[in-house]
Structure formats: C-alpha cells, structure tokens
C-alpha cells in the first residue's frame, strides 16, 4: 500500500516529455516556444521550451496537471560546438512506436511498448545541428541527443533534473561497482556529492525514478552530481572527454514516472533499448542456482570433490544450476595458456559431465582481467562452450568509462556467439542491456547479501530503485550469516521473490537449508522467470511486498523495516478464491500458515522486527490442499 506522495519535483525530465507529444508548437511566453507530448490523457506529459532570447532548451514533466520534474536544462557540448545555447528551432517529426517483444527474464516475459516519439531539430547560428528526441509512454518520459554530423569529442552535457527542494529522495552514493546503499533525504538536503543515476523521488506528480538506457561503448556512463541546498541533479559523465568519430547518439535520459506501483512494475528502460541481437535464444534458460561462495566456497572452488557434492545437492533439490566461484582456475602451478593443451589441466570438464548426467548445469566465475583482450576471450569462451559450461559470472569491471563500455560491447557479442549466459558482478547496472542481449540473466550492481553493512531500510528500498531497471543479483538465502544480515529468516525467504534475478543465486549452505525445511521446500518451488509482477504494498525504506506470477501461481515476498507488527496486504492477484500458503517467523523457527481468501481480501501476516514473509497463492477448489508441486 503506497503512502501518498507529498512533495513536488521539477526538472529536465518534464520538459522532455512535453516535447514528445504536442503536434503543434504552442506559444507559452512572449520569448518562448514550447512543445508538449503525452501518450494518453493521464500519462506523463512532457513540455520542452526554447527561450528565444538565450536559445536555451529546458524540459519539464507533469502528470494530471501536477509537477513531476520542474523545467530543467537540456544541452550537450562538443569540441567544436556548444549545443546548449543560441539554438533556433528548425522542424519536428513525430512517430508512434508500437512494439511487442518477449524477454527471457525480468518482471514479465511478454512486453507491449507504446510510445509517442518527437524529434525536434535545432541549429546554432554557425549551423551546428542538434536533434532532441523525446519519447513518452504510460510509465515514463525519456530523451536523447542526436548529432547528425560529428563535431569532435563530447566534452559534457548540461543535462540536469530540477526537483522541488522538499521532494522525498532515495539516493545511493555513487561507486564504480554500483554497490552503494540507498538512504532517504529530501532533494535539497542530500549531501554534496555524486549519486547513482538510479535515484527515486516522490513529488506532487508521483514517484519518479531517474535512469539511463541504451548505453554502449559509443558513449560514457552517467551519474548524478548534486550540491546540498539545491534540488538540482546534474548529469556527470564518467569520462571528461567522450571519443567520437562521426555522428553521435547519446543514451536515453529516462524518467520512470507514475504511482509507486507503476514505477515498480515498469519495464520502461528495457522498452527504450534496441531489440534483441540474439537470433536464436532457445539456449537461454533462467533458473535457480546453488551458489557456495558465502557458504565457504573459497576453498570449495579448488576442490572437485566438494563441487560434486554441491552438484549432488542441487540435483536432489531439482535446482537447475550450480555455480563454481573463484578458485577453480587459480592454482599454484599456473596454467601455461600458450600451450595448446592447457585446458586439459582443469577438472572442470569432468565436473560439467558429472553435473550434466544429473540434470544440473554449471556456471563458472571468471575475472574480467582474464577476458580483457580478444586473445584471452578467444581462449576462454570457446573452451567453456566446448566443455558444456552454461554461463559465466564475470567480475570486477568496476567502471562505466568508455573503454570499459567498449569491452562490454565485445563480451556481449562473444558470449552470445558461444551460447554462454552471463552474470555481471562488480559491474554497471542494467540500462536496457537485457532486451538487447537476453543472455544477460542478471547483474550485481547492488549492495547485496555479501555486504555486512546493509540495513532493513536498504532492503525495502531496492524494489523501487535498483530492481526497477533490471535483474538484480542480490544472492538471497544466506541463512548462515546470522548477525551479518539485518533481516529475519522469513524475510530472507521472501527476498527470493522480492529480488528479481534471471539466475537466482541461493547464497546459503546445504546445512542451513536442511535446518529450515520450510525454506528449502519454498526454494524448490520458486522460479526465476515471471509472467507478471505486481506491487501489493510498499513504501521505500519501510516495506515492500511483491507478487510475481508463474503460470497460475502467484509467489509472494515481503520485507519490512522497523518494529514487529501485523502486516495487512491486499491480495490483488485476481478474482476468485485462492489458497494462500505463507511462511513467517515463529517463536522456534519458520512457521507455515494456510488459508483460503478471495482476490482483493486482506492477507494478514505477523512480522517480527526487520522481518518479512514468503508465500504462494494458487487457485482454490475443493480438494486442493497445497500450492506446492
């Protein structure tokens, strides 16, 4: 249940949305030209304005007449042209985007895209041209710059988002691995510094998540620069100079906008991205994974015997994958990879064969430094494919600068060619990557289970920030980390639903699962691909309850911050009668409850401090006693 939005947001985003949907330029002020665009009457509305005196552009966003983003600067500067001022309007072009596509992972597999797109063309007095492309949909507004002719390297953008100073803000301090924790401020009181561009604001017009889409090695990754005391968040690029060799098309500056449920359930950043470049995706199969790193896997990674035991456990539980983390190819007798027979020194082919016979696929960890050249990739990737490895967990990129983004471009094409699913760690965050390259099943880019400094408030913010924009490898299930995690066992079970990931890595020990048979049985049921996602209740930093559908069953996950209480959750999963089986914390461990409810009824669950719950809801009829299969 979303808390009412209290404050107002203004900025660059709003102006962009307005530009998308207006079909006729409207004179708004004596010295302004303005264009407005929207996808539907109650959808976000963008308004783009050109000041005829200064030739500067601004963009604002509103929804139902209420401010989302206040007028915010729009512009880009290159070596040879300042395209942020002294602009004059040339012409506009409009088109409707109506697409359907099917994803391999994420909040829902079948996607429908409807957007209005407006391209506004401007020029400087010297003839340098800037096209501002704006898109508006039911759940967001986005814009990008297109420079039809090259004007040298890009030196920066004047793009910014102006928000009402008292707008509620949930921000994560920027880190190169994108593993900063989220904390709540107001737009103006946030400390001076740099923040991840996945920033959430609550305004009079609704919630707005700032984001980026279609980022490639042709450009540079963005973060937000902020000075305390203002509501302005400036786009800052990872590179001081972005190398170009001709026309420029920047990533989308996206604003996912609506009520909290709309933002949480949105696939807007994926919808903005180019279609899949993988012609045959039949080999891409999401699933749950037994991952042993937090279970003492540092030593296990060097032991074939230990890894076979983990495979046996995954096979017994019918978990489709087992991940072998660091250590399996780092040995005292370092391999001589110049030897054409170097691969025979590894026990990995034996493990893959052993696992295959038991119906388990193997995913392997590998350091980015061992894949950073074409020669290394030509050694490793075909070898892993030949062995039968199903996927790679690539770690320690720790950069969104242009050279690293060009590496991403290369590895994405090459892993697709060698039929290897990908889990990026120490990485960028999803920016439309999973639509274009569907073998990317998940990315870290989050302060996840490995972090010892997480708070329950952080966990209840992630569904509304990081996980909005794509799969998140949080690695739930680390029951053995008592005292190192801020939540209860039932909340840990619920995280397997709350934290969406195409490869859902279970981070516990087999012993910890066996000691919690209710959690283990739930893990046996939970899938990693979803037909639909709904927010049942939520307020960033306080509570997050999500329902995700697989077939005719809805899986429920809830996490809470704060004191023990009885949670009341609307069961808005559809009409009819539902058998609901929930797992909660009891006095002596996990407890399971069963009840029959009608769609729309209130589900009540007793929640401990920092607790949560997990559950499954399935259609009920006489004779049905469980949702477990």
Buried (B, 14 or more C-beta within 10 A) or exposed (E): BBEEBEBBBBBBBBBBBBBBBBEEBBEBEEEBBBBBBBBEEEBBBBBBBBBBEEBBBBBBBBBEEEBBBBBBBBBBBBEEBBBBBBBEBEEBEBEEBEEEBEBBBBBBBEBEBBBBBBBBBBBBEEEBBBBBBBBBBBBBBBBBBBBEEBBBBBBBBBBBBBBBBBBBBBBBBBBBBBBBBBBBBBBBEBEEBBBBBBBBBBBBBBBBBBBBBBBBBBBBBBBBBBEEEBBBBBBBBBBEBBBBEEEBBBBBBBBBBBBBBBBBBBBBBBBBBEEBEBEEBEEBBBBBBBBBBBBEBEEBBBBBEBBBBBBBBBBEBEBBBBBBBBBBBEEEEEBEBEEEEEBEBBBBBEBBEBBBEEEBBBBBBBBBEBBBEEEBBEBBBBBBBEBBBBBBBBBEBBBBBBEBBBBBBBBBEBBBEBBBBBBBBBBBBBBBBBBBBBBBBBBBBBBBBBBEEBBBBBBBBBBBBBBBBBBBBBBBBBBBBEEBBBBBBBBBBBBBBBBBBBBBBBBBBBEBBEBBEBBBBBBBBBBBBBBBBBBBBBBBBBBBBBBBBBEEBBBBBBBBBBEEBEBEBBBBBBEEBBBBBBBBBBEEEBBBBEEEBEBEBEBBBBBBBBBBBBBBBBBBEEEEEEBEE
